[in-house]
Amino acid sequence: MNIKEIERVVGMIQSHIFKNSNAYASGMLKSHFRGSGLQFREHQVYVPGDDVRFIDWKLSARSSNIYVKTFEEERNVEIVVFLDLSQTLFYGFNQVSKLQALIEIIGLLYLLAGETHDAIRVIIWSNKTINLPPKKGKEGLTLFISMLERLEVIDSEGKVIVGNSKMTNSQTELNKVTQIKSFLARRKEVIYLGDLSLVEDKSLWDKLLDKKHMHCFRIYSPIDKNSNLPFLFKTKSPLSGKSIVTDLKGNDEPAMFLKERYKEIGVHERYLEKFVRELV
């Protein structure tokens, strides 16, 4: 896929995202992820109701009016998004896979960051950790799409290559948690996106999901919650490479899922809108 083809695909995805999201989205992102501080904007004449703490007494003493300082939020937020790839992301609902929904959600974040002047750093967990540099807007989305094409996650039309046997995730849970903690320690806003199908040691995630700057989103399809219909899914072990068959018949939800430390988004829902709503 050359640059022109990538730009064409990005344009298609961008159009689709804005068509299927809501106009209030950019305001939601700005109100949820706060800046690191305030910076002086201008002086204004004091009116009753203004915060007296911001009165500039020195300037007021040299004038016939009382002036207050006004400030605006300093926007230098970096949002770190972890995309947890797995074979179970290939199935979904009505020809929309869970993976496609996650790609569109990340695309939406890039485009919203372009409006709020923030930066999105995407880290992809596959057979290795891929750390994309912080970007925003169309530039960030282009970088993200070109990386997915190189990983053979999407084709030249920007569509998910369903059943791609090369898409493996060899990251250990300890490695994933350690990476997330390193960004939380730097007070970054962290978003996890995946279906949590590879989670086995829930004790590693317990304290992590309670962190203030941690936002965990689990994408699911109706088949994930079907307790009656047996559903076998053939995948490859991320460690041994051997074929395994997973019974996706709805079993009891793991304890971590019952504690509501994460937010769920159904691929059969208006997932872009719900993602933005859940950020509030």
C-alpha positions in Angstrom: 0.0 0.0 0.0 1.6 3.3 -1.1 1.1 6.7 0.5 -1.7 7.7 -1.9 -3.6 4.5 -1.2 -3.1 4.9 2.5 -4.5 8.5 2.3 -7.5 7.2 0.3 -8.2 4.5 3.0 -7.7 7.1 5.8 -10.2 9.4 4.0 -12.8 6.6 3.8 -12.3 5.6 7.5 -12.5 9.3 8.5 -15.7 9.8 6.6 -17.2 6.6 8.1 -16.2 7.6 11.6 -17.7 11.1 11.5 -20.8 9.6 9.9 -21.3 7.1 12.7 -20.2 9.3 15.7 -21.9 12.2 17.2 -21.1 15.9 16.9 -20.6 16.3 20.6 -17.6 13.9 20.6 -14.7 16.4 20.6 -16.2 18.3 23.5 -16.5 15.1 25.5 -12.8 14.2 25.0 -11.7 17.7 26.1 -13.9 17.7 29.2 -12.8 14.2 30.3 -9.1 14.3 29.9 -8.0 17.4 31.7 -4.9 19.4 30.9 -1.9 19.5 33.3 -2.5 23.1 34.5 -3.7 26.6 33.7 -2.0 29.3 31.8 -2.8 33.1 31.9 -5.1 34.3 29.2 -6.0 38.0 29.8 -7.2 40.6 32.3 -10.9 41.4 32.5 -12.8 44.0 34.5 -14.2 42.5 37.7 -17.9 41.9 37.9 -19.8 40.6 40.9 -19.5 36.8 41.0 -15.9 36.6 39.7 -13.5 34.7 42.0 -11.8 37.3 44.2 -8.7 35.1 44.4 -7.8 36.1 40.8 -8.0 39.9 41.4 -4.8 41.5 40.2 -4.3 44.0 43.0 -1.2 45.7 41.5 -2.9 46.4 38.2 -6.1 47.5 40.0 -4.2 50.0 42.1 -3.0 51.8 39.0 -6.4 51.9 37.5 -9.9 53.1 38.2 -11.2 49.6 37.7 -10.7 46.3 39.5 -9.2 43.7 37.2 -9.2 39.9 37.5 -6.9 37.4 35.8 -8.5 34.8 33.5 -6.9 31.5 32.6 -7.4 28.7 30.1 -6.6 25.1 30.4 -3.1 24.0 29.2 -3.7 21.2 26.7 -0.7 18.9 26.6 -2.5 15.6 27.4 -0.9 12.4 26.0 -3.4 9.6 25.8 -1.8 6.1 25.6 -3.9 3.5 23.9 -3.1 -0.2 24.1 -4.6 -2.4 21.3 -4.6 -6.0 22.5 -4.8 -8.1 19.4 -6.2 -11.6 19.6 -7.7 -14.2 17.2 -11.1 -13.8 18.9 -11.3 -10.2 17.7 -12.1 -11.6 14.2 -15.7 -12.5 14.9 -18.4 -9.9 15.6 -21.9 -9.1 14.4 -23.5 -8.3 11.0 -20.2 -8.3 9.1 -18.5 -6.0 11.6 -15.7 -7.7 13.5 -14.7 -6.6 17.0 -11.3 -5.7 15.5 -12.9 -3.4 13.0 -14.8 -1.6 15.8 -11.6 -1.1 17.8 -9.7 0.3 14.8 -12.5 2.8 14.2 -12.4 3.8 17.9 -8.7 4.5 17.7 -9.3 6.4 14.5 -11.9 8.5 16.3 -9.4 9.2 19.1 -6.8 10.5 16.6 -9.4 12.7 14.9 -10.7 14.1 18.2 -7.1 14.7 19.4 -6.6 16.8 16.3 -9.5 19.1 17.5 -8.3 19.3 21.2 -4.6 19.5 20.4 -3.8 16.5 22.4 -1.6 13.5 21.3 -2.5 9.8 20.9 0.2 7.2 21.4 -0.9 3.7 20.2 0.9 0.6 21.4 -0.1 -2.6 19.6 0.4 -5.9 21.3 0.9 -8.7 18.7 3.9 -11.0 18.2 5.9 -8.0 19.4 5.2 -4.6 21.1 4.8 -1.9 18.5 5.0 1.6 20.0 3.8 4.3 17.6 5.0 7.9 18.4 2.4 10.4 19.8 0.4 11.9 16.9 -2.9 13.5 16.3 -5.5 14.1 13.6 -5.1 12.7 10.1 -1.3 12.3 10.5 -1.8 9.9 13.4 -4.5 8.0 11.7 -2.4 7.6 8.6 0.5 6.2 10.6 -1.8 3.8 12.4 -3.4 2.5 9.3 -0.1 2.0 7.5 1.2 0.0 10.5 -1.9 -2.2 10.4 -1.4 -2.8 6.7 2.3 -3.8 7.3 1.1 -6.3 10.0 -1.4 -7.7 7.5 -4.3 -6.8 9.8 -6.1 -4.9 7.1 -6.0 -5.1 3.3 -5.5 -2.4 0.7 -9.1 -1.3 1.1 -8.7 -0.8 4.8 -10.8 -3.9 5.7 -9.9 -6.4 8.3 -8.3 -9.6 6.9 -10.6 -12.0 8.8 -8.9 -15.2 10.0 -5.4 -14.0 9.5 -3.4 -16.8 11.0 -0.3 -14.6 11.2 -1.9 -12.3 13.7 -0.5 -13.6 17.0 -0.1 -12.1 20.5 3.0 -13.4 22.2 3.0 -10.8 25.0 2.8 -12.2 28.5 0.3 -10.8 31.0 3.1 -9.6 33.2 4.7 -7.8 30.4 1.4 -6.1 29.5 0.7 -5.0 33.0 4.3 -3.7 33.5 4.0 -1.6 30.3 0.7 -0.1 31.5 2.1 0.6 34.9 5.1 2.5 33.4 2.7 5.0 31.7 0.4 5.3 34.7 3.5 6.1 36.9 4.1 9.1 34.5 0.5 10.2 35.0 -0.5 9.4 31.4 -4.1 8.7 30.5 -4.2 5.0 29.6 -6.9 3.3 27.5 -7.0 -0.5 27.1 -8.9 -1.8 24.1 -9.5 -5.5 23.6 -11.8 -8.4 24.4 -9.8 -9.6 27.5 -9.9 -13.1 26.0 -6.2 -13.6 26.8 -6.5 -12.7 30.5 -5.8 -15.6 32.8 -4.1 -14.2 35.9 -6.7 -11.7 37.1 -4.7 -10.8 40.2 -2.2 -9.0 37.9 -5.0 -6.7 36.7 -6.9 -6.1 40.0 -5.1 -3.1 41.3 -4.4 -1.8 37.8 -8.1 -1.4 36.9 -8.7 0.8 40.0 -6.2 3.4 39.0 -7.6 6.9 38.3 -6.0 7.3 34.9 -6.8 3.8 33.7 -9.7 3.3 31.3 -10.4 -0.3 30.3 -12.8 -1.1 27.5 -13.8 -4.6 26.7 -15.3 -5.1 23.2 -17.7 -8.0 22.9 -20.1 -9.5 20.4 -23.5 -11.2 21.1 -21.9 -14.6 20.8 -19.6 -13.8 23.8 -22.6 -13.6 26.1 -24.7 -16.4 24.6 -25.3 -19.0 27.3 -27.2 -21.5 25.1 -25.5 -21.7 21.7 -22.3 -23.8 21.7 -19.6 -22.0 19.6 -16.2 -23.5 18.9 -13.5 -21.1 17.7 -10.2 -22.5 16.2 -7.1 -20.4 17.0 -3.4 -20.8 17.5 -1.6 -20.7 20.8 0.3 -17.4 21.0 3.2 -19.2 22.7 3.5 -22.7 21.1 1.9 -21.9 17.7 -0.2 -25.1 18.0 -3.9 -25.1 16.9 -6.3 -25.0 19.8 -10.1 -25.0 19.9 -11.9 -22.7 22.3 -15.4 -23.3 23.5 -17.1 -19.9 23.5 -20.3 -21.2 24.9 -21.3 -18.6 27.5 -19.8 -19.7 30.7 -20.0 -17.8 34.0 -18.3 -14.4 33.7 -14.9 -14.3 35.4 -14.7 -12.4 38.7 -12.9 -9.4 37.2 -15.7 -8.9 34.7 -18.3 -8.8 37.5 -16.6 -6.0 39.5 -17.4 -3.4 36.8 -13.8 -2.1 36.8 -14.0 -1.9 33.0 -16.5 -0.7 30.5 -18.2 -2.9 27.9 -18.9 -2.0 24.3 -20.9 -4.3 22.1 -19.9 -4.5 18.4 -23.7 -4.8 17.7 -24.3 -1.4 19.3 -23.5 2.2 18.1 -20.0 1.5 19.4 -18.4 4.9 18.5 -21.1 6.8 20.3 -21.0 4.5 23.3 -17.3 4.7 23.6 -17.4 8.5 23.8 -20.3 8.4 26.2 -18.5 5.9 28.5 -15.5 8.4 28.7 -17.7 10.8 30.6 
